[in-house]
């Protein structure tokens, strides 16, 4: 510190504060929002904190200063605890005749209210899905519009609510659905649905989960007009609901002994309590086979991943793709899976 200029001393002080906040945030996935509601809000900023610490590290590296060690150590700790925010490896792609594809997509009511000012957005979504040809498709914020023809899937299960505008979740499948149902979350239009599909000699349980929405405006001007205290309290309350919803889903999941895939829009990051609990001993298919940031949500400031496809140990993850098609406020993701050979 003695050899630093006054400006660099100030920069290092800011660096130290942000590094310590990031270090503290690594504990957040272990703190239940019901007990630590206000603190849990911080997990939304973890990607931003990581990026800022990378910038501080580069700043000191360029100046060949030992102060680079602070952010470096914190980033290394985070890497070994949670993995990297950005996956530098190329996306895994294994050709296997047993491969089948699972897509997750929050379609935002197929652009019912023209949030995206383009014509035929709903048709473009359907054409995109048809072209990518997943064997199983999980949709959140589904709306059964007459023009949206998904009949190229042989089977479907949809669960809808709402009086004026029907909306909810849906599972489409090329494999027969022999059982289906809903895990009803109280006092919300969000919920989880499931379908048991038969693939060959195996029955697979597919969960489609939509946890409580944050309802955060993604545009800078809208955020500026938000009362910060009210915003933090609202997010904290939402995270408590998400915890209760996750516990309900996990209780339901524990009673099922089929091979399992969980898809969904969790409305929370991979640094959150609900992500850690939902993932459990399952595999995050992005971590297993994806690359890049894996962005799934159209947030103005930095890449955010809040949509996931998890699979259990019965599946090999042979590929993963994050798409850039901007037809919703979410981006579609798809995992390529194969049932492992029985030993």
Phi and psi restraints in degrees (value plus and minus 20) as a CYANA .aco file:
   2 UNK   PHI     -83.1   -43.1
   2 UNK   PSI     -53.7   -13.7
   3 UNK   PHI    -108.2   -68.2
   3 UNK   PSI     -15.5    24.5
   4 UNK   PHI    -110.9   -70.9
   4 UNK   PSI     126.4   166.4
   5 UNK   PHI     -91.6   -51.6
   5 UNK   PSI     148.0   188.0
   6 UNK   PHI     -79.6   -39.6
   6 UNK   PSI     -59.9   -19.9
   7 UNK   PHI     -86.1   -46.1
   7 UNK   PSI     -63.3   -23.3
   8 UNK   PHI     -88.5   -48.5
   8 UNK   PSI     -50.6   -10.6
   9 UNK   PHI     -84.3   -44.3
   9 UNK   PSI     -60.6   -20.6
  10 UNK   PHI     -86.0   -46.0
  10 UNK   PSI     -62.8   -22.8
  11 UNK   PHI     -81.3   -41.3
  11 UNK   PSI     -61.1   -21.1
  12 UNK   PHI     -87.9   -47.9
  12 UNK   PSI     -54.5   -14.5
  13 UNK   PHI     -83.5   -43.5
  13 UNK   PSI     -65.4   -25.4
  14 UNK   PHI     -83.2   -43.2
  14 UNK   PSI     -62.2   -22.2
  15 UNK   PHI     -76.2   -36.2
  15 UNK   PSI     -65.9   -25.9
  16 UNK   PHI     -82.9   -42.9
  16 UNK   PSI     -61.9   -21.9
  17 UNK   PHI     -83.6   -43.6
  17 UNK   PSI     -67.5   -27.5
  18 UNK   PHI     -87.6   -47.6
  18 UNK   PSI     -56.6   -16.6
  19 UNK   PHI     -84.8   -44.8
  19 UNK   PSI     -61.4   -21.4
  20 UNK   PHI     -88.1   -48.1
  20 UNK   PSI     -57.2   -17.2
  21 UNK   PHI     -84.3   -44.3
  21 UNK   PSI     -62.4   -22.4
  22 UNK   PHI     -83.2   -43.2
  22 UNK   PSI     -63.2   -23.2
  23 UNK   PHI     -80.0   -40.0
  23 UNK   PSI     -63.6   -23.6
  24 UNK   PHI     -83.4   -43.4
  24 UNK   PSI     -57.4   -17.4
  25 UNK   PHI     -85.0   -45.0
  25 UNK   PSI     -39.8     0.2
  26 UNK   PHI     -84.9   -44.9
  26 UNK   PSI     -37.4     2.6
  27 UNK   PHI    -105.9   -65.9
  27 UNK   PSI     -32.9     7.1
  28 UNK   PHI     -80.6   -40.6
  28 UNK   PSI     -57.9   -17.9
  29 UNK   PHI     -81.8   -41.8
  29 UNK   PSI     -33.1     6.9
  30 UNK   PHI    -123.1   -83.1
  30 UNK   PSI     -19.6    20.4
  31 UNK   PHI    -128.3   -88.3
  31 UNK   PSI      92.4   132.4
  32 UNK   PHI     -84.2   -44.2
  32 UNK   PSI     110.4   150.4
  33 UNK   PHI     -77.5   -37.5
  33 UNK   PSI     -49.6    -9.6
  34 UNK   PHI     -81.0   -41.0
  34 UNK   PSI     -48.4    -8.4
  35 UNK   PHI    -118.7   -78.7
  35 UNK   PSI     -54.0   -14.0
  36 UNK   PHI    -144.5  -104.5
  36 UNK   PSI      36.9    76.9
  37 UNK   PHI     -79.8   -39.8
  37 UNK   PSI     -67.1   -27.1
  38 UNK   PHI     -87.3   -47.3
  38 UNK   PSI     -62.2   -22.2
  39 UNK   PHI     -84.7   -44.7
  39 UNK   PSI     -54.0   -14.0
  40 UNK   PHI     -84.0   -44.0
  40 UNK   PSI     -42.3    -2.3
  41 UNK   PHI     -80.5   -40.5
  41 UNK   PSI     -49.5    -9.5
  42 UNK   PHI     -80.8   -40.8
  42 UNK   PSI     -46.7    -6.7
  43 UNK   PHI     -83.5   -43.5
  43 UNK   PSI     -43.3    -3.3
  44 UNK   PHI     -85.2   -45.2
  44 UNK   PSI     -46.3    -6.3
  45 UNK   PHI    -113.2   -73.2
  45 UNK   PSI     -19.5    20.5
  46 UNK   PHI     -79.2   -39.2
  46 UNK   PSI     -64.7   -24.7
  47 UNK   PHI     -77.8   -37.8
  47 UNK   PSI     -60.1   -20.1
  48 UNK   PHI     -84.1   -44.1
  48 UNK   PSI     -64.0   -24.0
  49 UNK   PHI     -82.6   -42.6
  49 UNK   PSI     -57.8   -17.8
  50 UNK   PHI     -84.2   -44.2
  50 UNK   PSI     -67.0   -27.0
  51 UNK   PHI     -80.1   -40.1
  51 UNK   PSI     -64.0   -24.0
  52 UNK   PHI     -83.9   -43.9
  52 UNK   PSI     -60.7   -20.7
  53 UNK   PHI     -86.7   -46.7
  53 UNK   PSI     -54.0   -14.0
  54 UNK   PHI     -82.8   -42.8
  54 UNK   PSI     -60.3   -20.3
  55 UNK   PHI     -85.8   -45.8
  55 UNK   PSI     -60.5   -20.5
  56 UNK   PHI     -83.7   -43.7
  56 UNK   PSI     -62.5   -22.5
  57 UNK   PHI     -78.7   -38.7
  57 UNK   PSI     -65.5   -25.5
  58 UNK   PHI     -85.3   -45.3
  58 UNK   PSI     -57.0   -17.0
  59 UNK   PHI     -79.9   -39.9
  59 UNK   PSI     -69.2   -29.2
  60 UNK   PHI     -92.4   -52.4
  60 UNK   PSI     -51.2   -11.2
  61 UNK   PHI     -83.5   -43.5
  61 UNK   PSI     -64.9   -24.9
  62 UNK   PHI     -80.6   -40.6
  62 UNK   PSI     -54.3   -14.3
  63 UNK   PHI    -110.6   -70.6
  63 UNK   PSI     -17.5    22.5
  64 UNK   PHI      31.5    71.5
  64 UNK   PSI      34.0    74.0
  65 UNK   PHI    -134.9   -94.9
  65 UNK   PSI     121.2   161.2
  66 UNK   PHI     -87.2   -47.2
  66 UNK   PSI     -32.1     7.9
  67 UNK   PHI     -81.0   -41.0
  67 UNK   PSI     -35.9     4.1
  68 UNK   PHI     -80.7   -40.7
  68 UNK   PSI     -43.3    -3.3
  69 UNK   PHI     -82.6   -42.6
  69 UNK   PSI     -51.4   -11.4
  70 UNK   PHI     -80.6   -40.6
  70 UNK   PSI     -79.0   -39.0
  71 UNK   PHI     -86.1   -46.1
  71 UNK   PSI     -55.5   -15.5
  72 UNK   PHI     -79.9   -39.9
  72 UNK   PSI     -67.8   -27.8
  73 UNK   PHI     -82.3   -42.3
  73 UNK   PSI     -64.7   -24.7
  74 UNK   PHI     -84.2   -44.2
  74 UNK   PSI     -60.5   -20.5
  75 UNK   PHI     -87.0   -47.0
  75 UNK   PSI     -59.1   -19.1
  76 UNK   PHI     -85.6   -45.6
  76 UNK   PSI     -61.8   -21.8
  77 UNK   PHI     -78.7   -38.7
  77 UNK   PSI     -65.8   -25.8
  78 UNK   PHI     -83.1   -43.1
  78 UNK   PSI     -58.5   -18.5
  79 UNK   PHI     -82.4   -42.4
  79 UNK   PSI     -64.7   -24.7
  80 UNK   PHI     -94.9   -54.9
  80 UNK   PSI     -43.8    -3.8
  81 UNK   PHI    -105.5   -65.5
  81 UNK   PSI     -59.9   -19.9
  82 UNK   PHI    -149.1  -109.1
  82 UNK   PSI     -23.2    16.8
  83 UNK   PHI      65.8   105.8
  83 UNK   PSI    -198.6  -158.6
  84 UNK   PHI    -111.2   -71.2
  84 UNK   PSI     125.4   165.4
  85 UNK   PHI     -82.6   -42.6
  85 UNK   PSI     -54.2   -14.2
  86 UNK   PHI    -139.9   -99.9
  86 UNK   PSI     109.6   149.6
  87 UNK   PHI    -114.8   -74.8
  87 UNK   PSI      94.5   134.5
  88 UNK   PHI    -101.2   -61.2
  88 UNK   PSI     -40.6    -0.6
  89 UNK   PHI     -89.6   -49.6
  89 UNK   PSI     135.2   175.2
  90 UNK   PHI     -91.2   -51.2
  90 UNK   PSI     132.5   172.5
  91 UNK   PHI     -82.8   -42.8
  91 UNK   PSI     112.3   152.3
  92 UNK   PHI     -89.3   -49.3
  92 UNK   PSI     117.8   157.8
  93 UNK   PHI    -165.7  -125.7
  93 UNK   PSI      87.7   127.7
  94 UNK   PHI    -136.2   -96.2
  94 UNK   PSI     102.1   142.1
  95 UNK   PHI    -101.1   -61.1
  95 UNK   PSI     106.4   146.4
  96 UNK   PHI    -170.8  -130.8
  96 UNK   PSI     108.9   148.9
  97 UNK   PHI     -80.2   -40.2
  97 UNK   PSI     -38.0     2.0
  98 UNK   PHI    -107.9   -67.9
  98 UNK   PSI     -22.2    17.8
  99 UNK   PHI     -80.1   -40.1
  99 UNK   PSI     122.1   162.1
 100 UNK   PHI    -163.3  -123.3
 100 UNK   PSI     134.5   174.5
 101 UNK   PHI    -129.1   -89.1
 101 UNK   PSI     120.1   160.1
 102 UNK   PHI    -143.1  -103.1
 102 UNK   PSI     103.9   143.9
 103 UNK   PHI    -132.5   -92.5
 103 UNK   PSI     122.8   162.8
 104 UNK   PHI    -141.0  -101.0
 104 UNK   PSI     116.5   156.5
 105 UNK   PHI    -175.1  -135.1
 105 UNK   PSI      98.1   138.1
 106 UNK   PHI    -107.8   -67.8
 106 UNK   PSI      90.2   130.2
 107 UNK   PHI    -114.4   -74.4
 107 UNK   PSI     -19.5    20.5
 108 UNK   PHI      30.4    70.4
 108 UNK   PSI      33.1    73.1
 109 UNK   PHI      38.9    78.9
 109 UNK   PSI       7.0    47.0
 110 UNK   PHI      35.1    75.1
 110 UNK   PSI      19.0    59.0
 111 UNK   PHI      40.5    80.5
 111 UNK   PSI      18.1    58.1
 112 UNK   PHI     -75.3   -35.3
 112 UNK   PSI     -59.1   -19.1
 113 UNK   PHI    -123.4   -83.4
 113 UNK   PSI       3.0    43.0
 114 UNK   PHI      35.3    75.3
 114 UNK   PSI      23.6    63.6
 115 UNK   PHI     -81.4   -41.4
 115 UNK   PSI     -58.6   -18.6
 116 UNK   PHI    -118.2   -78.2
 116 UNK   PSI      95.4   135.4
 117 UNK   PHI     -98.3   -58.3
 117 UNK   PSI      38.5    78.5
 118 UNK   PHI    -148.9  -108.9
 118 UNK   PSI     135.3   175.3
 119 UNK   PHI    -102.9   -62.9
 119 UNK   PSI     128.4   168.4
 120 UNK   PHI      38.4    78.4
 120 UNK   PSI      15.6    55.6
 121 UNK   PHI     -80.6   -40.6
 121 UNK   PSI     -60.6   -20.6
 122 UNK   PHI     -82.3   -42.3
 122 UNK   PSI     -60.7   -20.7
 123 UNK   PHI     -85.8   -45.8
 123 UNK   PSI     -58.4   -18.4
 124 UNK   PHI     -83.7   -43.7
 124 UNK   PSI     -57.8   -17.8
 125 UNK   PHI     -81.9   -41.9
 125 UNK   PSI     -68.2   -28.2
 126 UNK   PHI     -82.7   -42.7
 126 UNK   PSI     -63.7   -23.7
 127 UNK   PHI     -82.6   -42.6
 127 UNK   PSI     -58.0   -18.0
 128 UNK   PHI     -82.8   -42.8
 128 UNK   PSI     -68.1   -28.1
 129 UNK   PHI     -81.0   -41.0
 129 UNK   PSI     -63.5   -23.5
 130 UNK   PHI     -81.5   -41.5
 130 UNK   PSI     -60.7   -20.7
 131 UNK   PHI     -85.9   -45.9
 131 UNK   PSI     -61.5   -21.5
 132 UNK   PHI     -96.9   -56.9
 132 UNK   PSI     -42.1    -2.1
 133 UNK   PHI      33.9    73.9
 133 UNK   PSI      35.5    75.5
 134 UNK   PHI     -89.4   -49.4
 134 UNK   PSI     130.2   170.2
 135 UNK   PHI     -98.1   -58.1
 135 UNK   PSI     -49.1    -9.1
 136 UNK   PHI    -153.1  -113.1
 136 UNK   PSI     113.8   153.8
 137 UNK   PHI    -147.9  -107.9
 137 UNK   PSI     104.1   144.1
 138 UNK   PHI    -128.2   -88.2
 138 UNK   PSI     104.7   144.7
 139 UNK   PHI    -139.2   -99.2
 139 UNK   PSI     112.1   152.1
 140 UNK   PHI    -126.6   -86.6
 140 UNK   PSI     138.1   178.1
 141 UNK   PHI      33.1    73.1
 141 UNK   PSI      25.1    65.1
 142 UNK   PHI     -98.8   -58.8
 142 UNK   PSI     122.0   162.0
 143 UNK   PHI    -158.9  -118.9
 143 UNK   PSI     103.2   143.2
 144 UNK   PHI    -100.6   -60.6
 144 UNK   PSI      55.1    95.1
 145 UNK   PHI     -95.8   -55.8
 145 UNK   PSI     127.0   167.0
 146 UNK   PHI     -82.7   -42.7
 146 UNK   PSI     -53.8   -13.8
 147 UNK   PHI     -98.3   -58.3
 147 UNK   PSI     -32.5     7.5
 148 UNK   PHI    -108.3   -68.3
 148 UNK   PSI      72.8   112.8
 149 UNK   PHI    -114.6   -74.6
 149 UNK   PSI      82.4   122.4
 150 UNK   PHI    -126.2   -86.2
 150 UNK   PSI       6.8    46.8
 151 UNK   PHI     -90.1   -50.1
 151 UNK   PSI     -26.6    13.4
 152 UNK   PHI     -90.9   -50.9
 152 UNK   PSI     -31.1     8.9
 153 UNK   PHI    -107.2   -67.2
 153 UNK   PSI     117.5   157.5
 154 UNK   PHI     -97.0   -57.0
 154 UNK   PSI     -48.6    -8.6
 155 UNK   PHI    -155.8  -115.8
 155 UNK   PSI     132.4   172.4
 156 UNK   PHI    -173.1  -133.1
 156 UNK   PSI     135.1   175.1
 157 UNK   PHI    -157.1  -117.1
 157 UNK   PSI     104.7   144.7
 158 UNK   PHI    -146.1  -106.1
 158 UNK   PSI     126.3   166.3
 159 UNK   PHI    -149.7  -109.7
 159 UNK   PSI      94.5   134.5
 160 UNK   PHI    -139.7   -99.7
 160 UNK   PSI     132.4   172.4
 161 UNK   PHI    -159.7  -119.7
 161 UNK   PSI     157.7   197.7
 162 UNK   PHI      76.7   116.7
 162 UNK   PSI     121.3   161.3
 163 UNK   PHI    -110.0   -70.0
 163 UNK   PSI     -73.9   -33.9
 164 UNK   PHI     -98.7   -58.7
 164 UNK   PSI     -65.1   -25.1
 165 UNK   PHI    -142.3  -102.3
 165 UNK   PSI      89.9   129.9
 166 UNK   PHI     -91.7   -51.7
 166 UNK   PSI     110.7   150.7
 167 UNK   PHI    -175.0  -135.0
 167 UNK   PSI     141.4   181.4
 168 UNK   PHI     145.0   185.0
 168 UNK   PSI    -161.7  -121.7
 169 UNK   PHI    -139.3   -99.3
 169 UNK   PSI     136.2   176.2
 170 UNK   PHI    -167.4  -127.4
 170 UNK   PSI     127.6   167.6
 171 UNK   PHI    -142.6  -102.6
 171 UNK   PSI     104.2   144.2
 172 UNK   PHI    -131.9   -91.9
 172 UNK   PSI     123.6   163.6
 173 UNK   PHI    -167.8  -127.8
 173 UNK   PSI     125.6   165.6
 174 UNK   PHI    -108.1   -68.1
 174 UNK   PSI     -28.5    11.5
 175 UNK   PHI    -124.1   -84.1
 175 UNK   PSI     129.2   169.2
 176 UNK   PHI     -78.4   -38.4
 176 UNK   PSI     117.2   157.2
 177 UNK   PHI    -118.9   -78.9
 177 UNK   PSI      98.3   138.3
 178 UNK   PHI    -123.2   -83.2
 178 UNK   PSI     -32.3     7.7
 179 UNK   PHI    -179.5  -139.5
 179 UNK   PSI     127.3   167.3
 180 UNK   PHI    -178.1  -138.1
 180 UNK   PSI     144.1   184.1
 181 UNK   PHI     159.3   199.3
 181 UNK   PSI    -194.8  -154.8
 182 UNK   PHI    -151.4  -111.4
 182 UNK   PSI     122.1   162.1
 183 UNK   PHI    -120.2   -80.2
 183 UNK   PSI      82.6   122.6
 184 UNK   PHI     -99.3   -59.3
 184 UNK   PSI     102.6   142.6
 185 UNK   PHI    -110.5   -70.5
 185 UNK   PSI     112.5   152.5
 186 UNK   PHI     -93.5   -53.5
 186 UNK   PSI     127.2   167.2
 187 UNK   PHI      38.5    78.5
 187 UNK   PSI      19.9    59.9
 188 UNK   PHI    -183.1  -143.1
 188 UNK   PSI     139.0   179.0
 189 UNK   PHI    -109.4   -69.4
 189 UNK   PSI     -27.1    12.9
 190 UNK   PHI     -97.3   -57.3
 190 UNK   PSI     131.6   171.6
 191 UNK   PHI    -185.8  -145.8
 191 UNK   PSI    -196.8  -156.8
 192 UNK   PHI    -145.5  -105.5
 192 UNK   PSI     120.7   160.7
 193 UNK   PHI    -142.5  -102.5
 193 UNK   PSI     145.7   185.7
 194 UNK   PHI    -165.3  -125.3
 194 UNK   PSI     135.2   175.2
 195 UNK   PHI    -163.3  -123.3
 195 UNK   PSI     116.8   156.8
 196 UNK   PHI    -118.6   -78.6
 196 UNK   PSI      96.3   136.3
 197 UNK   PHI    -132.9   -92.9
 197 UNK   PSI     128.4   168.4
 198 UNK   PHI    -124.5   -84.5
 198 UNK   PSI      97.3   137.3
 199 UNK   PHI    -138.2   -98.2
 199 UNK   PSI      87.7   127.7
 200 UNK   PHI      42.9    82.9
 200 UNK   PSI    -142.2  -102.2
 201 UNK   PHI    -117.0   -77.0
 201 UNK   PSI     -17.8    22.2
 202 UNK   PHI    -127.4   -87.4
 202 UNK   PSI     125.6   165.6
 203 UNK   PHI    -126.7   -86.7
 203 UNK   PSI     107.4   147.4
 204 UNK   PHI    -133.1   -93.1
 204 UNK   PSI     114.3   154.3
 205 UNK   PHI    -113.8   -73.8
 205 UNK   PSI     102.1   142.1
 206 UNK   PHI    -130.1   -90.1
 206 UNK   PSI      99.9   139.9
 207 UNK   PHI    -122.6   -82.6
 207 UNK   PSI     117.8   157.8
 208 UNK   PHI    -141.0  -101.0
 208 UNK   PSI      90.0   130.0
 209 UNK   PHI    -133.3   -93.3
 209 UNK   PSI     113.4   153.4
 210 UNK   PHI    -149.8  -109.8
 210 UNK   PSI      77.6   117.6
 211 UNK   PHI     -96.3   -56.3
 211 UNK   PSI     145.3   185.3
 212 UNK   PHI     -68.8   -28.8
 212 UNK   PSI     113.6   153.6
 213 UNK   PHI    -100.0   -60.0
 213 UNK   PSI     124.9   164.9
 214 UNK   PHI     -98.6   -58.6
 214 UNK   PSI     -49.4    -9.4
 215 UNK   PHI      35.8    75.8
 215 UNK   PSI      29.1    69.1
 216 UNK   PHI    -120.6   -80.6
 216 UNK   PSI     110.1   150.1
 217 UNK   PHI     -89.7   -49.7
 217 UNK   PSI     113.5   153.5
 218 UNK   PHI    -111.4   -71.4
 218 UNK   PSI     -27.0    13.0
 219 UNK   PHI    -111.4   -71.4
 219 UNK   PSI     122.7   162.7
 220 UNK   PHI     -78.2   -38.2
 220 UNK   PSI     -63.8   -23.8
 221 UNK   PHI     -83.3   -43.3
 221 UNK   PSI     -59.5   -19.5
 222 UNK   PHI     -86.8   -46.8
 222 UNK   PSI     -60.6   -20.6
 223 UNK   PHI     -85.5   -45.5
 223 UNK   PSI     -54.9   -14.9
 224 UNK   PHI     -81.5   -41.5
 224 UNK   PSI     -52.0   -12.0
 225 UNK   PHI    -104.7   -64.7
 225 UNK   PSI     -26.7    13.3
 226 UNK   PHI     -98.4   -58.4
 226 UNK   PSI     117.2   157.2
 227 UNK   PHI     -92.2   -52.2
 227 UNK   PSI      99.9   139.9
 228 UNK   PHI     -82.1   -42.1
 228 UNK   PSI     -61.1   -21.1
 229 UNK   PHI     -85.6   -45.6
 229 UNK   PSI     -62.4   -22.4
 230 UNK   PHI     -85.0   -45.0
 230 UNK   PSI     -59.1   -19.1
 231 UNK   PHI     -82.9   -42.9
 231 UNK   PSI     -66.3   -26.3
 232 UNK   PHI     -82.9   -42.9
 232 UNK   PSI     -62.4   -22.4
 233 UNK   PHI     -85.1   -45.1
 233 UNK   PSI     -58.4   -18.4
 234 UNK   PHI     -86.6   -46.6
 234 UNK   PSI     -62.3   -22.3
 235 UNK   PHI     -85.9   -45.9
 235 UNK   PSI     -62.2   -22.2
 236 UNK   PHI     -79.7   -39.7
 236 UNK   PSI     -61.6   -21.6
 237 UNK   PHI     -84.4   -44.4
 237 UNK   PSI     -59.2   -19.2
 238 UNK   PHI     -83.3   -43.3
 238 UNK   PSI     -61.9   -21.9
 239 UNK   PHI     -85.2   -45.2
 239 UNK   PSI     -54.0   -14.0
 240 UNK   PHI     -85.3   -45.3
 240 UNK   PSI     -59.5   -19.5
 241 UNK   PHI     -83.7   -43.7
 241 UNK   PSI     -62.0   -22.0
 242 UNK   PHI     -80.4   -40.4
 242 UNK   PSI     -58.2   -18.2
 243 UNK   PHI     -82.4   -42.4
 243 UNK   PSI     -65.8   -25.8
 244 UNK   PHI     -83.0   -43.0
 244 UNK   PSI     -61.1   -21.1
 245 UNK   PHI     -85.3   -45.3
 245 UNK   PSI     -60.3   -20.3
 246 UNK   PHI     -82.7   -42.7
 246 UNK   PSI     -62.5   -22.5
 247 UNK   PHI     -83.2   -43.2
 247 UNK   PSI     -58.5   -18.5
 248 UNK   PHI     -83.7   -43.7
 248 UNK   PSI     -64.0   -24.0
 249 UNK   PHI     -84.0   -44.0
 249 UNK   PSI     -62.9   -22.9
 250 UNK   PHI     -86.1   -46.1
 250 UNK   PSI     -56.0   -16.0
 251 UNK   PHI     -83.7   -43.7
 251 UNK   PSI     -59.8   -19.8
 252 UNK   PHI     -88.5   -48.5
 252 UNK   PSI     -64.0   -24.0
 253 UNK   PHI     -80.0   -40.0
 253 UNK   PSI     -56.4   -16.4
 254 UNK   PHI     -84.1   -44.1
 254 UNK   PSI     -40.4    -0.4
 255 UNK   PHI    -109.2   -69.2
 255 UNK   PSI     -24.0    16.0
 256 UNK   PHI    -123.6   -83.6
 256 UNK   PSI     116.1   156.1
 257 UNK   PHI    -136.3   -96.3
 257 UNK   PSI      -6.4    33.6
 258 UNK   PHI     -98.8   -58.8
 258 UNK   PSI     141.2   181.2
 259 UNK   PHI     -80.2   -40.2
 259 UNK   PSI     122.9   162.9
 260 UNK   PHI    -152.8  -112.8
 260 UNK   PSI     122.9   162.9
 261 UNK   PHI    -151.7  -111.7
 261 UNK   PSI     111.5   151.5
 262 UNK   PHI    -136.3   -96.3
 262 UNK   PSI     102.0   142.0
 263 UNK   PHI    -135.8   -95.8
 263 UNK   PSI     139.1   179.1
 264 UNK   PHI     139.8   179.8
 264 UNK   PSI     151.1   191.1
 265 UNK   PHI    -123.0   -83.0
 265 UNK   PSI      85.4   125.4
 266 UNK   PHI    -107.2   -67.2
 266 UNK   PSI     -29.4    10.6
 267 UNK   PHI      31.8    71.8
 267 UNK   PSI      16.8    56.8
 268 UNK   PHI    -180.7  -140.7
 268 UNK   PSI     139.3   179.3
 269 UNK   PHI    -106.7   -66.7
 269 UNK   PSI     153.3   193.3
 270 UNK   PHI     -94.2   -54.2
 270 UNK   PSI     -19.7    20.3
 271 UNK   PHI    -125.2   -85.2
 271 UNK   PSI      -1.5    38.5
 272 UNK   PHI    -124.8   -84.8
 272 UNK   PSI     143.1   183.1
 273 UNK   PHI     -83.0   -43.0
 273 UNK   PSI     -64.6   -24.6
 274 UNK   PHI     -87.9   -47.9
 274 UNK   PSI     -54.5   -14.5
 275 UNK   PHI     -82.8   -42.8
 275 UNK   PSI     -67.8   -27.8
 276 UNK   PHI     -81.1   -41.1
 276 UNK   PSI     -63.5   -23.5
 277 UNK   PHI     -89.7   -49.7
 277 UNK   PSI     -62.2   -22.2
 278 UNK   PHI     -86.4   -46.4
 278 UNK   PSI     -60.3   -20.3
 279 UNK   PHI     -87.7   -47.7
 279 UNK   PSI     -66.2   -26.2
 280 UNK   PHI      31.4    71.4
 280 UNK   PSI    -143.9  -103.9
 281 UNK   PHI    -118.9   -78.9
 281 UNK   PSI      -4.0    36.0
 282 UNK   PHI    -101.5   -61.5
 282 UNK   PSI     149.0   189.0
 283 UNK   PHI    -122.2   -82.2
 283 UNK   PSI     108.3   148.3
 284 UNK   PHI     -99.0   -59.0
 284 UNK   PSI      91.9   131.9
 285 UNK   PHI     -84.9   -44.9
 285 UNK   PSI     -47.0    -7.0
 286 UNK   PHI     -84.8   -44.8
 286 UNK   PSI     -65.6   -25.6
 287 UNK   PHI     -83.6   -43.6
 287 UNK   PSI     -53.8   -13.8
 288 UNK   PHI     -97.5   -57.5
 288 UNK   PSI     -52.5   -12.5
 289 UNK   PHI    -163.9  -123.9
 289 UNK   PSI     -19.1    20.9
 290 UNK   PHI    -110.3   -70.3
 290 UNK   PSI    -199.0  -159.0
 291 UNK   PHI    -170.3  -130.3
 291 UNK   PSI     150.8   190.8
 292 UNK   PHI      54.0    94.0
 292 UNK   PSI    -174.0  -134.0
 293 UNK   PHI    -101.8   -61.8
 293 UNK   PSI     -42.4    -2.4
 294 UNK   PHI      47.6    87.6
 294 UNK   PSI       8.4    48.4
 295 UNK   PHI     -74.8   -34.8
 295 UNK   PSI     114.5   154.5
 296 UNK   PHI    -145.6  -105.6
 296 UNK   PSI     -25.0    15.0
 297 UNK   PHI    -152.9  -112.9
 297 UNK   PSI     121.2   161.2
 298 UNK   PHI    -103.7   -63.7
 298 UNK   PSI      58.9    98.9
 299 UNK   PHI    -123.5   -83.5
 299 UNK   PSI     118.7   158.7
 300 UNK   PHI     -89.6   -49.6
 300 UNK   PSI     -47.8    -7.8
 301 UNK   PHI    -117.0   -77.0
 301 UNK   PSI     -58.3   -18.3
 302 UNK   PHI    -180.7  -140.7
 302 UNK   PSI     142.0   182.0
 303 UNK   PHI     -84.5   -44.5
 303 UNK   PSI     113.4   153.4
 304 UNK   PHI    -145.2  -105.2
 304 UNK   PSI     112.4   152.4
 305 UNK   PHI    -135.2   -95.2
 305 UNK   PSI      88.1   128.1
 306 UNK   PHI    -147.9  -107.9
 306 UNK   PSI     -20.1    19.9
 307 UNK   PHI    -133.3   -93.3
 307 UNK   PSI     120.0   160.0
 308 UNK   PHI    -161.7  -121.7
 308 UNK   PSI     136.7   176.7
 309 UNK   PHI    -150.1  -110.1
 309 UNK   PSI      95.9   135.9
 310 UNK   PHI    -128.4   -88.4
 310 UNK   PSI     126.8   166.8
 311 UNK   PHI    -155.6  -115.6
 311 UNK   PSI     133.9   173.9
 312 UNK   PHI    -109.9   -69.9
 312 UNK   PSI    -196.1  -156.1
 313 UNK   PHI     -88.3   -48.3
 313 UNK   PSI     -30.7     9.3
 314 UNK   PHI     -93.7   -53.7
 314 UNK   PSI     -33.2     6.8
 315 UNK   PHI    -131.7   -91.7
 315 UNK   PSI     119.9   159.9
 316 UNK   PHI    -109.9   -69.9
 316 UNK   PSI     114.6   154.6
 317 UNK   PHI    -113.6   -73.6
 317 UNK   PSI      87.0   127.0
 318 UNK   PHI    -124.1   -84.1
 318 UNK   PSI     -16.3    23.7
 319 UNK   PHI     156.2   196.2
 319 UNK   PSI     138.5   178.5
 320 UNK   PHI    -175.1  -135.1
 320 UNK   PSI     120.1   160.1
 321 UNK   PHI    -158.7  -118.7
 321 UNK   PSI     111.9   151.9
 322 UNK   PHI    -123.2   -83.2
 322 UNK   PSI     111.1   151.1
 323 UNK   PHI    -121.2   -81.2
 323 UNK   PSI     138.6   178.6
 324 UNK   PHI    -128.8   -88.8
 324 UNK   PSI     -14.0    26.0
 325 UNK   PHI     -82.0   -42.0
 325 UNK   PSI      97.4   137.4
 326 UNK   PHI    -119.4   -79.4
 326 UNK   PSI      54.3    94.3
 327 UNK   PHI    -128.7   -88.7
 327 UNK   PSI     -25.1    14.9
 328 UNK   PHI    -167.9  -127.9
 328 UNK   PSI     159.8   199.8
 329 UNK   PHI    -100.4   -60.4
 329 UNK   PSI     -25.1    14.9
 330 UNK   PHI    -135.4   -95.4
 330 UNK   PSI     135.2   175.2
 331 UNK   PHI    -126.7   -86.7
 331 UNK   PSI     120.6   160.6
 332 UNK   PHI     -90.5   -50.5
 332 UNK   PSI     132.2   172.2
 333 UNK   PHI    -152.5  -112.5
 333 UNK   PSI     132.9   172.9
 334 UNK   PHI    -164.6  -124.6
 334 UNK   PSI     113.9   153.9
 335 UNK   PHI    -130.2   -90.2
 335 UNK   PSI     121.1   161.1
 336 UNK   PHI    -123.2   -83.2
 336 UNK   PSI      99.6   139.6
 337 UNK   PHI    -142.1  -102.1
 337 UNK   PSI     139.7   179.7
 338 UNK   PHI    -166.7  -126.7
 338 UNK   PSI     117.7   157.7
 339 UNK   PHI     -89.9   -49.9
 339 UNK   PSI     111.5   151.5
 340 UNK   PHI     -90.5   -50.5
 340 UNK   PSI     133.1   173.1
 341 UNK   PHI     -87.1   -47.1
 341 UNK   PSI     117.8   157.8
 342 UNK   PHI     -95.5   -55.5
 342 UNK   PSI     114.4   154.4
